[in-house]
Amino acid sequence: MQATDERVKIILMEWAAYPPHRDKVVGKQKVRCGLARILDCMSRYDAGLPADVIVVINAAGSATAHGGGHSRRGVVQRWQQRREQQRITERLHRYSELPHQYPFVQTVCFRDNRGQDFGAYDFGYQLLQGQGHHGDVLFMNSSVAGPHEHGWLAKYREQFYRHPNVGLCGIALNSHNTSHEPSEFAPHVQSYFLYTNMRVLRDAVGQRLITDDADSADKLDIIQRGEIGVSQRVLQAGYGITSAAFPDFAYHHGGAWSIPTGDLRYSCQHQLPANTI
C-alpha cells in the first residue's frame, strides 16, 4: 500500500476523571502517562511528520451526585460526588484551552462514555470521515508513555508501510484473547496505540469501528468488539498487522505466528516496556 502525503490525524482519547499526570501499573511495570504528559512530550519531540491532534474526552460531566438519603454515609457520599464533579468541571475548562497551549491540537471534543476507548476512537473516525480525510490516522489513549524521541510518529508510519498490505500497526501485538481463560488464538494489535489508514478502515470495517450497542460498562465486551474485533476484521479483509516491538514480523490471516505469544507486557521471559512509544 502506498503512503499518502496528507497530514496524519491523531485521535487522542482521555477519560474525564483521570488526572492530567498519572502512573498506570501494568503487571510489574509503572507507566508514567496521562494526557498532559503526552502532550508535553509531543511538544518536546518532533513527530517527523506533519500531524494534527484531535483530543476526545470521554464521560465529560458524567459524575453527577445522586441518592444516598439523609444518613451520615449518604451525606459524605454526596459531598464526595460533588467534589469529583467540581474537579471534572475544572478539567473540562482546562481541556478547552489545549488548542491555545499546544498549536498541534486541532480541536477538543467532549462525549459520553459509550464504548469506552473504542467509542472515542469511533467518534474520531466519524469526524475524520466528515472532514473528508483520506490519509493515515493514529488512535491512541492516555495510558501511553512518551513520546521520548524525535521522529517518533515517522517511525510508526515507516513500520506501517514496511511490509506489503499491512492494515494496522502498533506498539505491540498480542496473539491471544488473554481477557479470559482459556485464552483463544485471536491475533490483534493492542489498542492503546493503533496506526492505520482511512482506506484500510473503509475497506475492513466500513462506517463504524464499534456499534452503539456495545456495553460501555463491560470492559470485556469492549475488548472483544473493539480491540480484538477491529484487528480481526482487518485480517479477514486480507490486510496484515505489525508492530514496532517486532519490526521484521507481520501477521496475515492463516499465517505462522513466529514471535512470542501472549501479552508480553506481563511476560517474565520476553517482557516489553509497557505502553511505551
Secondary structure, DSSP 8 states (H G I E B T S, - for coil): -----S-EEEEEEEETTS-SSEEEEETTEEEEE-HHHHHHHHHHS--SS-EEEEEEEESTT-------TTSHHHHHHHHHHHHHHHHHHHHHHHHHTHHHH-TTEEEEEE---TTHHHHHHHHHHHHHHHHT--SEEEEEETT-B---STTHHHHHHHHHTTSTTEEEEES-EEEEETTSSS-EEEEEE-TTEEEEEHHHHHHHTTT-SS-TTS-TT-HHHHIIIIIIHHHHHHHHTT-EEEESSSTT-EE-TT----S--S-TTS-SSS---TTB-
